[in-house]
Amino acid sequence: MASRPRGRPRRALLAALVIASVAVPVSGAARPSAVPAPAPAALAPLRDATPADLAERYAANRDGIRDAERAAADHGDWKRAAVLRAMAGPERRFLSFDGRDGGRTAEVFGDLSRAGRMAVLVPGSDTGLDRYGRLRAGAAALQRELGGRSAVVAWLGYRTPGTVSPQVLTPGRADAAAPALRRFVAQLRATRPAARTSLLCHSYGAVVCGRAAPGLDVAHIVLYGSPGAGADNATGMRTRATVWAGRGAGDWLAPVPHARLRLPCTTVGLGADPVSPEFGARAFPAKDASAAELAQAVRVVAAGDALLAPNVTKRLITEFSRLSGTPRAPLKDRVGDLTERGTEVLSLIAQGLSNAEIAGRLVVAEQTVKTHVSRILLKLGLRDRTQAAVFAYETGLVRPAGY
């Protein structure tokens, strides 16, 4: 067997040493986790999401936040006290709160009591009570985009690593956080068992989701802006959930080496790049991972469609127009495996239509379209709709305009 290149592990180790040399001189500075806070009151696991049960839970955590605010003020940390004062507002909805060690929270956006679709947002590095505004703004924007009977939960359930710290290069914090994420999702799912649940994992949060994946009962795990998932590929995450991955065009993580180097006392590196074809996640076409794009991702995966966005379809058509010259005749030996209706559905997939749009075009039920899509992928040995669209153009079943 050919020897594997050693360049990437060496670069990962070098990056760890450089970051450590930067982090150590500032390690003596005051840490957000040093602000004292009382232990939260013990609350029974949430078993029902009725309006009365939720109101009681929200009120109990509001009291805990006020206690933490007083402790921060007594300590002289007026910035933390102001943040907590805002969090204790009557309109805020916290399923859990613990002000110790930088803060642990789970805040609900939307009406959980009637949610048919739930999204849990797992943040990345440098997220805590003092910088909670970023997480809150993202979760609120996502819920507004989703609208309707949807609920978004901003889960700050672990001690996030600093962006400039040795911890951000190892899965240690993620391994410690994984059991808490599993417990939280299990309790949340128990309150709304019929709701479709997705996990949206940003930055280092993707490592947390990757490590927690084997015990998570969710339909989809969306990794965006991810430095890795603590696994070599999607199969290595050992989950029945569909794994999606995307990265904004300007994301600074793109050039970061993706590797893992096992040392005697720790592992440096967070695994393979989730957006690489070798990782095996489904593509999430993201321009900047805005709330609108993430909302579209949740809508599409919850509906059972793959993410073949119109702009992706346009690029596919343009590329095949450029490369193919005169399109080839359909490969009858493969297309012939499909029924007439299946062939029709395949051609509409290649044009970028969603299941709902195909159902409207063919005047059939949307569930019928989903059945056709599943059979097409199975018969043709394809993984998703993107591959189906490529197949349709490669075989000449669908031709770019002008041919």
C-alpha positions as CSV (number, residue, x, y, z in Angstrom):
1,M,0.0,0.0,0.0
2,A,1.3,3.4,-0.9
3,S,2.4,5.6,2.0
4,R,0.1,8.5,2.9
5,P,1.4,12.0,2.7
6,R,2.4,13.4,6.0
7,G,2.1,17.1,5.1
8,R,-1.4,17.7,6.4
9,P,-0.9,16.2,9.9
10,R,2.3,18.1,10.2
11,R,0.5,21.4,9.2
12,A,-2.2,20.6,11.8
13,L,0.4,20.1,14.5
14,L,2.2,23.3,13.5
15,A,-1.1,25.2,13.6
16,A,-1.7,23.8,17.1
17,L,1.7,25.0,18.3
18,V,1.3,28.4,16.8
19,I,-2.1,28.9,18.3
20,A,-0.9,27.7,21.7
21,S,1.9,30.2,21.6
22,V,-0.6,33.0,21.0
23,A,-3.1,31.8,23.6
24,V,-0.8,31.1,26.5
25,P,0.3,34.8,27.1
26,V,-3.3,35.9,27.4
27,S,-4.5,32.9,29.5
28,G,-4.1,34.9,32.7
29,A,-6.7,37.4,31.7
30,A,-10.1,37.5,33.4
31,R,-12.4,34.9,31.9
32,P,-16.2,35.2,31.4
33,S,-16.5,31.9,33.3
34,A,-15.0,33.6,36.4
35,V,-18.2,35.7,37.0
36,P,-20.0,34.0,39.9
37,A,-23.6,32.8,39.6
38,P,-25.8,30.7,41.8
39,A,-26.7,27.1,41.0
40,P,-30.0,26.9,39.2
41,A,-33.1,25.4,40.8
42,A,-33.6,21.7,40.0
43,L,-36.3,21.3,37.4
44,A,-38.0,18.1,36.4
45,P,-37.5,17.0,32.8
46,L,-40.0,18.6,30.5
47,R,-42.4,15.9,29.4
48,D,-45.1,17.9,27.7
49,A,-45.1,21.0,25.6
50,T,-48.5,22.4,26.6
51,P,-48.8,26.2,26.9
52,A,-49.2,25.8,30.7
53,D,-46.2,23.5,31.2
54,L,-44.0,25.8,29.0
55,A,-45.1,29.0,30.8
56,E,-44.2,27.4,34.1
57,R,-40.8,26.4,32.8
58,Y,-40.1,29.8,31.3
59,A,-41.1,31.5,34.6
60,A,-38.8,29.3,36.7
61,N,-35.8,30.0,34.4
62,R,-36.6,33.7,34.4
63,D,-36.3,33.7,38.2
64,G,-32.9,31.9,37.8
65,I,-31.7,34.5,35.4
66,R,-32.6,37.3,37.8
67,D,-30.7,35.6,40.6
68,A,-27.7,35.4,38.2
69,E,-28.1,39.1,37.3
70,R,-27.9,40.1,41.0
71,A,-24.8,38.0,41.5
72,A,-23.1,39.6,38.6
73,A,-24.0,43.1,39.8
74,D,-22.6,42.2,43.3
75,H,-19.4,41.1,41.6
76,G,-19.1,44.4,39.8
77,D,-19.6,42.9,36.3
78,W,-22.1,45.4,35.0
79,K,-21.8,44.2,31.4
80,R,-22.8,40.7,32.4
81,A,-25.6,42.1,34.6
82,A,-27.0,44.1,31.7
83,V,-27.0,41.0,29.4
84,L,-28.8,39.0,32.1
85,R,-31.3,41.8,32.7
86,A,-32.3,41.6,29.0
87,M,-32.5,37.8,29.1
88,A,-35.0,38.0,32.0
89,G,-37.5,40.0,29.9
90,P,-41.1,38.8,30.0
91,E,-41.0,37.9,26.2
92,R,-38.0,35.6,26.5
93,R,-38.5,31.8,26.7
94,F,-35.8,29.7,28.2
95,L,-36.1,25.9,28.6
96,S,-33.0,25.9,30.8
97,F,-30.5,28.4,32.3
98,D,-27.3,28.1,34.3
99,G,-25.2,31.2,34.7
100,R,-22.1,29.4,35.9
101,D,-18.9,28.6,33.9
102,G,-19.7,31.1,31.1
103,G,-23.3,30.1,30.9
104,R,-25.5,27.3,29.6
105,T,-28.9,28.1,28.0
106,A,-31.6,26.8,25.8
107,E,-33.9,29.5,24.4
108,V,-37.0,29.0,22.3
109,F,-38.0,31.1,19.3
110,G,-41.5,30.5,18.1
111,D,-44.4,28.5,19.7
112,L,-43.0,25.2,20.8
113,S,-46.5,24.0,21.9
114,R,-47.7,23.8,18.4
115,A,-44.5,23.3,16.4
116,G,-44.6,20.8,13.5
117,R,-41.0,21.5,12.7
118,M,-38.1,22.1,15.1
119,A,-34.6,23.2,14.5
120,V,-31.9,23.1,17.2
121,L,-29.1,25.6,16.6
122,V,-25.7,24.5,18.0
123,P,-23.2,27.4,18.1
124,G,-19.4,27.3,17.7
125,S,-16.4,28.9,19.4
126,D,-16.4,32.0,21.6
127,T,-20.1,31.8,22.4
128,G,-21.2,32.5,26.0
129,L,-23.4,34.8,28.0
130,D,-21.4,37.9,27.2
131,R,-21.5,37.2,23.4
132,Y,-25.0,35.6,23.4
133,G,-26.4,38.3,21.2
134,R,-25.0,36.7,18.0
135,L,-26.6,33.4,18.7
136,R,-29.9,35.0,19.7
137,A,-30.0,37.1,16.5
138,G,-29.3,34.1,14.3
139,A,-31.9,32.0,15.9
140,A,-34.5,34.7,15.8
141,A,-33.8,35.4,12.1
142,L,-34.0,31.7,11.3
143,Q,-37.4,31.4,13.0
144,R,-38.8,34.4,11.2
145,E,-37.7,32.9,7.9
146,L,-39.2,29.6,8.7
147,G,-42.4,31.1,10.1
148,G,-45.6,29.2,10.6
149,R,-45.6,26.2,12.9
150,S,-41.9,26.2,13.5
151,A,-39.7,26.5,16.6
152,V,-36.0,27.2,16.7
153,V,-34.0,26.4,19.9
154,A,-30.7,28.1,20.5
155,W,-28.8,25.5,22.5
156,L,-25.8,26.9,24.4
157,G,-25.3,23.7,26.4
158,Y,-21.5,23.4,26.6
159,R,-18.4,25.4,27.3
160,T,-17.4,26.6,23.9
161,P,-13.6,26.9,23.1
162,G,-12.0,30.2,22.3
163,T,-11.4,30.8,18.6
164,V,-7.7,31.4,19.5
165,S,-7.0,28.5,21.8
166,P,-5.6,25.0,21.7
167,Q,-9.0,23.6,22.6
168,V,-10.5,24.7,19.3
169,L,-8.1,22.2,17.5
170,T,-9.2,19.1,19.5
171,P,-12.5,17.3,19.9
172,G,-12.2,17.4,23.7
173,R,-14.9,20.1,24.4
174,A,-17.1,18.4,21.8
175,D,-16.8,15.0,23.5
176,A,-17.7,16.6,26.9
177,A,-20.7,18.3,25.3
178,A,-22.1,15.4,23.3
179,P,-24.0,13.6,26.2
180,A,-25.7,16.9,27.1
181,L,-26.8,17.5,23.5
182,R,-28.2,13.9,23.3
183,R,-30.2,14.4,26.5
184,F,-31.6,17.7,25.4
185,V,-32.7,16.5,22.0
186,A,-34.3,13.4,23.6
187,Q,-36.3,15.6,26.0
188,L,-37.2,18.0,23.2
189,R,-38.3,15.2,20.9
190,A,-40.4,13.7,23.7
191,T,-42.5,16.9,24.0
192,R,-43.3,17.0,20.3
193,P,-42.7,13.4,18.9
194,A,-44.5,14.1,15.7
195,A,-42.4,17.2,14.8
196,R,-39.7,17.0,12.2
197,T,-36.4,17.8,14.0
198,S,-33.2,19.1,12.4
199,L,-29.9,20.1,13.9
200,L,-28.0,23.1,12.5
201,C,-24.4,23.0,13.7
202,H,-22.1,26.0,13.1
203,S,-18.3,26.1,13.3
204,Y,-17.1,24.1,16.3
205,G,-20.7,23.2,17.0
206,A,-20.4,20.8,14.0
207,V,-17.8,18.9,16.0
208,V,-20.3,18.6,18.9
209,C,-23.0,17.4,16.6
210,G,-20.6,14.9,14.9
211,R,-19.6,13.4,18.3
212,A,-23.2,13.3,19.5
213,A,-24.6,11.9,16.2
214,P,-24.8,8.2,17.1
215,G,-27.3,8.9,19.9
216,L,-29.4,11.7,18.2
217,D,-32.9,11.0,17.1
218,V,-33.2,13.6,14.4
219,A,-34.0,13.5,10.7
220,H,-31.2,15.8,9.5
221,I,-27.9,17.2,10.6
222,V,-26.8,20.3,8.8
223,L,-23.1,21.3,9.2
224,Y,-22.1,24.8,8.0
225,G,-18.9,26.7,8.4
226,S,-17.6,23.5,9.8
227,P,-13.9,22.8,10.6
228,G,-14.7,19.1,10.7
229,A,-17.1,16.8,12.5
230,G,-14.7,14.7,14.5
231,A,-15.1,11.9,11.9
232,D,-13.4,10.9,8.6
233,N,-16.7,10.7,6.7
234,A,-20.4,10.9,7.1
235,T,-20.6,7.1,7.6
236,G,-18.1,7.5,10.5
237,M,-20.7,9.7,12.3
238,R,-22.8,6.5,12.7
239,T,-26.1,8.2,12.4
240,R,-29.4,7.4,10.6
241,A,-29.9,11.1,10.0
242,T,-29.2,12.6,6.6
243,V,-26.0,14.7,6.9
244,W,-25.7,17.9,4.9
245,A,-22.7,20.3,4.7
246,G,-22.1,23.7,3.3
247,R,-19.8,26.6,3.6
248,G,-20.1,30.3,2.6
249,A,-18.0,31.5,-0.3
250,G,-16.0,33.8,2.0
251,D,-15.6,31.4,4.9
252,W,-12.1,31.7,6.4
253,L,-12.2,27.9,7.2
254,A,-11.8,26.9,3.6
255,P,-8.0,26.9,3.5
256,V,-7.6,25.3,6.9
257,P,-5.9,21.9,6.8
258,H,-8.4,19.1,7.6
259,A,-6.7,16.2,9.3
260,R,-6.3,14.4,12.6
261,L,-3.1,13.7,14.3
262,R,-3.3,11.2,17.3
263,L,-0.8,12.1,20.0
264,P,-0.2,10.2,23.3
265,C,-2.4,12.4,25.4
266,T,-4.8,14.0,22.8
267,T,-5.9,14.2,19.2
268,V,-5.1,17.3,17.3
269,G,-7.4,18.1,14.3
270,L,-11.1,17.7,13.7
271,G,-11.3,15.3,10.8
272,A,-12.0,15.5,7.2
273,D,-13.6,18.5,5.5
274,P,-17.4,18.0,5.6
275,V,-17.9,19.8,2.2
276,S,-15.4,17.6,0.4
277,P,-17.0,14.9,-1.9
278,E,-15.0,12.2,-0.1
279,F,-16.8,13.0,3.2
280,G,-20.1,11.9,1.7
281,A,-22.5,14.6,3.0
282,R,-25.2,16.0,0.8
283,A,-24.3,19.4,-0.6
284,F,-25.8,22.5,0.9
285,P,-25.4,25.3,-1.7
286,A,-24.7,28.2,0.6
287,K,-23.5,31.6,-0.5
288,D,-23.1,33.2,3.0
289,A,-25.0,30.8,5.3
290,S,-27.6,33.6,6.0
291,A,-30.7,33.0,7.9
292,A,-32.7,32.8,4.7
293,E,-30.5,30.1,3.2
294,L,-30.5,28.1,6.5
295,A,-34.3,28.4,6.6
296,Q,-34.5,27.1,3.1
297,A,-32.3,24.2,4.0
298,V,-34.6,23.3,6.9
299,R,-37.7,23.7,4.8
300,V,-36.3,21.5,2.0
301,V,-34.9,18.7,4.0
302,A,-38.0,18.6,6.2
303,A,-40.1,18.2,3.0
304,G,-37.9,15.4,1.9
305,D,-36.4,17.2,-1.1
306,A,-32.7,17.4,-1.8
307,L,-31.1,20.8,-2.1
308,L,-30.9,21.4,-5.8
309,A,-31.3,25.2,-5.7
310,P,-32.3,27.1,-8.9
311,N,-28.9,28.7,-9.1
312,V,-27.2,25.2,-8.9
313,T,-29.5,24.0,-11.7
314,K,-28.6,27.0,-13.8
315,R,-24.9,26.3,-13.3
316,L,-25.4,22.6,-14.3
317,I,-27.2,23.6,-17.5
318,T,-24.5,26.1,-18.4
319,E,-21.8,23.6,-17.7
320,F,-23.4,20.9,-19.8
321,S,-24.1,23.4,-22.6
322,R,-20.4,24.3,-22.6
323,L,-19.0,20.8,-22.4
324,S,-21.3,18.6,-24.3
325,G,-21.5,20.1,-27.7
326,T,-24.3,18.0,-29.3
327,P,-26.0,16.1,-26.5
328,R,-25.8,12.4,-26.6
329,A,-28.9,10.3,-27.3
330,P,-30.5,8.9,-24.1
331,L,-28.9,5.7,-22.8
332,K,-31.8,3.5,-23.3
333,D,-30.3,0.6,-21.3
334,R,-30.4,2.8,-18.2
335,V,-33.3,5.2,-18.8
336,G,-35.3,2.2,-20.0
337,D,-35.5,0.9,-16.4
338,L,-37.8,3.7,-15.6
339,T,-41.6,3.9,-16.2
340,E,-42.9,6.6,-18.5
341,R,-44.0,8.6,-15.5
342,G,-40.7,8.0,-13.8
343,T,-38.9,9.4,-16.8
344,E,-41.1,12.4,-16.8
345,V,-40.4,13.0,-13.1
346,L,-36.7,12.7,-13.7
347,S,-36.8,15.3,-16.4
348,L,-38.6,17.7,-14.1
349,I,-36.1,17.1,-11.3
350,A,-33.3,18.1,-13.7
351,Q,-35.2,21.4,-14.4
352,G,-34.9,22.2,-10.7
353,L,-38.5,21.6,-9.7
354,S,-39.4,20.7,-6.1
355,N,-41.7,17.8,-5.2
356,A,-44.6,20.2,-4.7
357,E,-44.0,21.9,-8.1
358,I,-43.7,18.5,-9.8
359,A,-47.0,17.4,-8.2
360,G,-48.7,20.6,-9.5
361,R,-47.3,20.1,-13.0
362,L,-48.4,16.5,-13.2
363,V,-51.6,17.0,-11.2
364,V,-50.8,14.2,-8.7
365,A,-50.3,14.0,-4.9
366,E,-47.0,15.2,-3.5
367,Q,-46.6,11.8,-1.8
368,T,-46.8,10.2,-5.2
369,V,-44.0,12.3,-6.4
370,K,-41.9,11.4,-3.4
371,T,-42.5,7.7,-4.2
372,H,-41.4,8.2,-7.8
373,V,-38.2,10.1,-6.7
374,S,-37.3,7.3,-4.3
375,R,-37.8,4.7,-7.0
376,I,-35.7,6.7,-9.6
377,L,-32.8,7.0,-7.2
378,L,-33.0,3.3,-6.3
379,K,-33.3,2.0,-9.9
380,L,-30.5,4.3,-11.3
381,G,-28.2,3.8,-8.3
382,L,-28.1,7.5,-7.6
383,R,-27.6,9.2,-4.2
384,D,-29.7,12.3,-4.4
385,R,-31.5,14.8,-6.7
386,T,-28.3,16.5,-7.7
387,Q,-26.9,13.3,-9.1
388,A,-30.3,12.6,-10.8
389,A,-30.1,16.0,-12.5
390,V,-26.5,15.3,-13.7
391,F,-27.6,11.9,-15.0
392,A,-30.5,13.4,-17.0
393,Y,-28.2,15.8,-18.8
394,E,-25.4,13.3,-19.3
395,T,-27.8,10.8,-20.9
396,G,-29.4,13.5,-23.1
397,L,-32.8,13.0,-21.5
398,V,-32.9,16.7,-20.9
399,R,-31.1,19.1,-23.2
400,P,-30.0,22.7,-22.5
401,A,-32.0,25.4,-24.2
402,G,-30.9,26.0,-27.7
403,Y,-30.3,22.3,-28.6
